[in-house]
Amino acid sequence: ADQLVGLDACFWCLGVSSNGMDEARYTEITHAYALNAAAVLRRQNPGLHFCFVSGSGADGNAMWARVKKRTEDDLKAAGFPGVTVFRPAYIEDQHGAELRGTLYRVAYRLLTFASPIIRRMGGGTSNAEIGRAMIVAAREQRGSQTLSSAEINRVAARF
């Protein structure tokens, strides 16, 4: 904790797929890790802006959505001057990440082919744009906000 002093922002991007995972384990990784880190960061850096990568559909009823939404809400109530929640739908990789599992690789290739259409419909962004939008959100610190893919892209363009 003493190494986490003097910070302006936290970019919380840690996450796992809920596919095949029970709710308790998914909640531990998604909610407990984030909130435990937030508590330490808040104590050490009262002015810190917290950026949290969630997901499009986090208002839904699926297990992963309930956990993500609860995490978003709890972070916003944690006492930070600002929390920016990023809710991307489709994320295009621009840095060569390797996906595990044949189904994921095939689905990703199909989505990559459809990416221009997905983006025009407001549902797509990239990992690079999310990163740029996080930097802008941390710099501007405009309180708490939730950004969709299209909004992430607009904020990233200000970088």
N, C-alpha and C positions, 0 to 999 in steps of 0.2 A: 504493500500500500504506500510506503514512503517513496517509492519510485514513481508514483502516479500523481505527482504534485506539479502545479504550474501548467496544467493542460487547458486548452481552450475548447476542445471538442473530442468526442469519441465517435468513431465510425464503427458501429456494431453490425458486422456482416456475417457473423457466425451462424450457421444453420445446417440443418440436415433435411432430407426428404422424409416425410412422414410415412412413405410407402413401406408397408410391412412392419411398422414400429408401433408398439403399444402406447397408449396415451400418457402413461406415467413417465416413460423414458423420453418421449417427445417433449413433454412439459418440462422435464428436468433440463434438457439441452436448450430448448427455446426460451422458456420463461425463467427458470431458476438461475441459469448461468447469467442471463442478461440483467436480471434484477439484483443479483449478488454483486456483479461488477458495477452496476449503477450506484448501489449503496456506497461502495468504497469510493468511486469517482466523485460522487456528490459531496461526501465528507471532505475529500481532499481538494476539491475544485468547485466551490459553490457557484461559480459563474459559467460552468461548462455547458456547452450545447451538445445534446445527445442525438445522434443520427442512427436510426434503427431500420434495417432492411426487413420488411415484412413481406407481404404478397398481395397481389390483386385477389379480391374475394375474401379478404380477412373478416368481412362482416357476415360471412355465411355460417352455415350450421355444421359443416364438416369438422371433424376433430381438429385438424391442423388449423382451420380458420378460427375456431373458438380459442385455441391456445395463443395464436398470433394476436388476435384482438385483445385478449386479456393482457398480454405482454405490452401491447401498445398503450392501453389504458393505464396500466400500472406504471409504466415509464413516464407518462404525462403527469401522473399524480406524485411522482417521486421528488418533486421540489426543484427540478432544473428550471432555469429561466426559459429554456426552450428545448423542445423535442421535435425533430423532423422525422416523420415516418415515411419511408419509401415503400410504395406498393406497386412494384413492377408486375406486369403480366409476363409476357415473353421477354427473356433477356438473351440478347445475342452476344456471344462471347467474341471479344476482339483481341484476346491475348493467348489463345491456344490451349485452353483448359481441356483436359481429357475427361470424358464422361465414362463412368463405369456402367457396364450392362448393355447388352445388345439392343434392348428395347429403347433405352434412353438415347443411344447413338442414332438409331434409325429415326426416332421421333424428332430428334434435334435436327437431323439433316432435312427432313420434310419441312419443319418449321423455318429453317434457314432459307429454304427455297421460297417459302411464302412470306418471308420477312418484310419485303416492301409493302405488301398488302396489309399485313398485320400492323405495321407502323402507320400507314395511312388511316387505319381505323382507330388509332390511338392506343393500341394494345402492346406496342413493342418499344423496347429501349435496348441499350447495351450496357455491359459492365463498365465500359469506359465512361458513358454518359452518367451512370449512377455515381461513379467516383467524382466526376466533375461537379455534379449537382450537390454532392455531400460537401465538397469544399466551399461552394457558393453558400449553401445553407449555414455552414459553420461560420463563414465570414460575416454574413448578413445578420445572423441570429435574430430572426423575426418572430420570436415566440414559438408556439407549437403549431405545426401544420402537418397535413397528410398529403402526399403527392402521388398521383397516378403516373403511369408510364408517360403519357403525353405531357404532363406537368414536369416530370423529371427531365424530359428532353428540353423543354422550354427553359428550365432553370439552368441546365447544363450549358445551354447556348450562351449564357451570360458569363461563363468562365473566361 
